[in-house]
Amino acid sequence: MIVLRRLIHPAFRTTITGIRPSISHLRTTAARASEKPPEDDASDKKKEEKTFTRDHLPAVFTNFENISDKNKETYLNMVTIFETKSVHRRNHVEFIYAALRNMEEFGVHKDIEVYKALINVMPKGKFIPTNVFQAEFMHYPKQQQCIIDLLEQMEDNGVIPDYEMEDMLVNVFGRRGHPVRKYWRMMYWMPKFKNLSPWPLPNPVPNDALELAKLAVERMCTVDIQSRVDVYNTEDIEEAIDKTWIVSGISPEQVELIKKHDKRKPIYIEGPYLIWLRDKCVNYFTLRADVDPKLKFEDDEEKDFDDVSNLRVPLFGPPTKQNHLVPKRSVHQQDDGTIFAICATGTSSKDSLLSWIRFLERSGNVDLGSIPILFKFKSRPGPELPAVTTDVR
Amino acid sequence: MIRLCVQYNLRNILRRDSILPSIQKQCKSSSAKGSPVAETFNDGSRQEVADSTGSKAKLPQRKPLVKNLMLGVVDKELLRYPEVISRDDTSKLDEEIASVKSYFSDTIAPKFQEFSLDIPREVKDNLKNLGLYSFSVPKTYGGRGYTTSELSVASEPEQISVDIATSLMAHRVVSEVIAQFGTDNIRETYLPRMVDGSIVASEAIFESQPTENQFFGTTAEYNESDKVWTLNGEKSFVINAQDANLFLVVAQVNTLNRSGNMEDGVAVFLVDSTLPGVKVEAKKSFGIQGARQGTVQLRKVTVPEENMLGEVSESGMVTQSLLKLNRLKSGLLCTGMLKNIIKDMTHHATFTKQNGIYLKDMKHISDRLARLVCSTYAIESMSYLTTGLLDEFQNQDVELEAAILKLYALESLWKGATNCMNYLGPKCLEAGQPSELHLRNAAQLCTQNEPLDSLRIYIGLSGIQYAGMNIHEVIRKDRNPLFYPMHVLGRLFEKQSIESPKLTLHLEAEVHPSLDLAAKCLEQSVLRLREATETLLSRFGSEIVEESVEAIRISECMTLIYATFASLARSSRSYCIGLRHSDYELLITTILAIEGSLRVKELVTDIVNGPYMTSDQNNQKIAKQLFKSQKYFYEHPIKYNF
């Protein structure tokens, strides 16, 4: 049966496009539908004025684009208006497509309640197939595709549906409806993907730049689990001009590396680099030195693993790194340089970075005072470059 | 009768094992032969010992026993348990320690629990008068000059009180090390006064804080002009710290090696407690509180050049010997403690009635006690086999034997001490109960000195190191099959199976025929161990030193095999000369051999299967995540995800 279904399905999709329009087609119709409304609305408005009785709803019935105060309340009001204006709910597919397109502007694209409200627009019972053929051959294709697109948009926005939504979909399309099947697939995969990231972030991420910077630096510091993240306030340094915060990450191993660094060789403050936390990005800087030419990488080390004639076993305690001729390369010693520390500052300005170095010097890295430090900026940082920018899609 | 029992056991326990038919056959054939072992006891080498015991001349060195097991080589001669102390010496020894024995059994035993907090002054004086401090000081310096075996026998009575025994143990180890490595001048200065206890010595080896790059935080620097060493650092867990007036301190030194480079090394120093800069502080310990552990602080303490025992170049040897003595003695101590535990438990089980039935009549309690007896028997056998090897042969390498003895003894002691928790209930942890005291003392002993895991890794890796020295050419070929195709082909045919290795050593010919099964189990284990060693070396090459999980597995195999070996040798001797209860010795040996070989088989299978077939790899993965999250990272069992 399943095989048969799979065979029929693509064939059906290509041949009966007249009945079941492709997604792109639907999108264009939807677009047209939303373009049209002025005249539709005009005619609707007249009816609306007669039938509409609820006081709290706006008297003027208009489309999504025309609403000036865009938020969840007005959005849901729009849906209610549509639901109540006529018993037949004509053009509800077009309405849903229009609503879907405008979600982001209303800031409700991650809100499951809104999606439920849109599904609720669909009439219950009418679209439930009554026989096998209807079930397999996409009963009411336009309506089903519309809700599939709605679910798709939920998926794109990372909104996991809930069980109530399943009941709603079943009420509309029956247990064999394609949206219900899509729902089930979503419920299989989305919870699994939800926790897959090794660096979990709050959802949504905080808006506060300092909190974001902390999250970003903490995330980058996971390469070395011994790392410490400190938050400094430049007001503690007299010389500082910029009064701002600094989030700095450094590990004991990096402190050791700074100690070992050749004082004659300069080190660089490089940046700003970008790190994305969900839809926000943070500028950060690194304190980096060139690769130590004396450092032999393990790959170069000539070790004869086949020679077991003289294994070293210490008397006290387990064997240590002494078994290596060359000290093990630290994770901070990369091929393109040695990274000593990272930071993000409130202003990303040269002065705040200077304060950062002063803080590092104060907290145990005395050697930084005697090493020449150069700025190597990718773009010119200044007060105009904020620490945090938000992705506007 | 016993033979029948053994065969019966065998049939029941090893039914699934394919060796059964061959063993049965062997049993029949060997029983027909009678006991050839009894005769072999009187061969030339043994005679020589008997002649020369007076002058204490030792036999030439043999190859190390346990290390050779890694190569699948068993020193069959040693399956005849060493009789180092001659008959005359035994009776002399008995006479000498008769007073000690009676003192401990009459005066100390009834109130040994009172010493668990502090040993009273008069008891300490009595110990001095009885000559307990002089046991291991050579005769030339007025001591008793006991050999290791004699010392073990002589120190058995004192084990009634662990607190007394540990204090004496520390003193004796120091005197032995001085006698062995000190210059004449040093020996003259210290040893005569160590006889009467006017100098009480103790070791200060271990520290409470691990140091980052070296073994010890205590350092010693040499001053060329004044010819003195300056010591700095702090030593913890020093037994008898406040009474002792001589400390044996192990410190980190920088020495010139042969190529002229500075190299990190470890050296042993004698430090007088009266020297300026030495500060002793008592610390309350968890168990063995009567031994009054403490810390010894050393601040710029200068000691003359002579006080470093041994040459700079041989300082490794001194520390090794120090550790060896320590390990041997803690093995002995455990035997004593286990005997005390067994005595208490047996008494308790015999006279306690629960719900109308005596504890002794409950099968699970009998089973637990019997297991305890088994391991005690094994420890005892290993102790005297090891000391025998040390005394009988010149410079015999027993470092691994000593380490294994300590490991097995401590593990058994811990099991024994926690045994009563299984059936006594909360009562066993009440303050003042002997079981509570045993438990605390056992816990203290288990953590005393080196942690058990270091010991395990040391045992495993030392064995592998020895194997590597001997079979490195084969391993090189194994690891480069394409360069040595003929070698690989040859390997294919000789490959032993883990399931049923081909027995070629004929160990059963060396022991009483009743022990046929045990001997075969031992041989199987040895052959499996060899297989595991070769697998590990060819799989990891020189990186094996970092594979501590495998090292621990190997060490468990070695421990079980050595325990079986020692018990086999001992029970064979006892049965051949007809000691009382020797039939029960056969039973114990058979149990140890069968259970040991099953466990070894399991471990070797794990080793051969490698990290992906066992859970090793998965454990590493979990641990990695654990270190990342820094806490138990799993979500709550009833958390919702959507």
HADDOCK unambig.tbl for C-alpha pairs under 7 A between the chains (distance, minus, plus):
assign (segid A and resid 160 and name CA) (segid B and resid 642 and name CA) 6.62 0.50 0.50
assign (segid A and resid 162 and name CA) (segid B and resid 642 and name CA) 6.83 0.50 0.50
assign (segid A and resid 191 and name CA) (segid B and resid 641 and name CA) 6.51 0.50 0.50
assign (segid A and resid 191 and name CA) (segid B and resid 642 and name CA) 6.86 0.50 0.50
assign (segid A and resid 225 and name CA) (segid B and resid 628 and name CA) 6.12 0.50 0.50
assign (segid A and resid 305 and name CA) (segid B and resid 541 and name CA) 5.10 0.50 0.50
assign (segid A and resid 305 and name CA) (segid B and resid 542 and name CA) 4.85 0.50 0.50
assign (segid A and resid 305 and name CA) (segid B and resid 543 and name CA) 6.60 0.50 0.50
assign (segid A and resid 306 and name CA) (segid B and resid 476 and name CA) 5.29 0.50 0.50
assign (segid A and resid 306 and name CA) (segid B and resid 479 and name CA) 6.66 0.50 0.50
assign (segid A and resid 306 and name CA) (segid B and resid 541 and name CA) 5.07 0.50 0.50
assign (segid A and resid 306 and name CA) (segid B and resid 542 and name CA) 6.27 0.50 0.50
assign (segid A and resid 307 and name CA) (segid B and resid 472 and name CA) 6.61 0.50 0.50
assign (segid A and resid 307 and name CA) (segid B and resid 476 and name CA) 6.68 0.50 0.50
assign (segid A and resid 307 and name CA) (segid B and resid 541 and name CA) 6.74 0.50 0.50
assign (segid A and resid 307 and name CA) (segid B and resid 542 and name CA) 6.09 0.50 0.50
assign (segid A and resid 308 and name CA) (segid B and resid 468 and name CA) 5.00 0.50 0.50
assign (segid A and resid 308 and name CA) (segid B and resid 469 and name CA) 6.76 0.50 0.50
assign (segid A and resid 308 and name CA) (segid B and resid 472 and name CA) 5.48 0.50 0.50
assign (segid A and resid 308 and name CA) (segid B and resid 541 and name CA) 6.09 0.50 0.50
assign (segid A and resid 308 and name CA) (segid B and resid 542 and name CA) 5.08 0.50 0.50
assign (segid A and resid 309 and name CA) (segid B and resid 468 and name CA) 4.99 0.50 0.50
assign (segid A and resid 309 and name CA) (segid B and resid 469 and name CA) 4.21 0.50 0.50
assign (segid A and resid 309 and name CA) (segid B and resid 472 and name CA) 5.27 0.50 0.50
assign (segid A and resid 310 and name CA) (segid B and resid 469 and name CA) 6.26 0.50 0.50
assign (segid A and resid 311 and name CA) (segid B and resid 465 and name CA) 5.51 0.50 0.50
assign (segid A and resid 311 and name CA) (segid B and resid 542 and name CA) 6.58 0.50 0.50
assign (segid A and resid 313 and name CA) (segid B and resid 461 and name CA) 6.52 0.50 0.50
assign (segid A and resid 313 and name CA) (segid B and resid 462 and name CA) 6.50 0.50 0.50
assign (segid A and resid 316 and name CA) (segid B and resid 215 and name CA) 6.71 0.50 0.50
assign (segid A and resid 317 and name CA) (segid B and resid 454 and name CA) 5.02 0.50 0.50
assign (segid A and resid 318 and name CA) (segid B and resid 454 and name CA) 5.70 0.50 0.50
assign (segid A and resid 318 and name CA) (segid B and resid 457 and name CA) 6.45 0.50 0.50
assign (segid A and resid 319 and name CA) (segid B and resid 545 and name CA) 6.52 0.50 0.50
assign (segid A and resid 319 and name CA) (segid B and resid 546 and name CA) 6.79 0.50 0.50
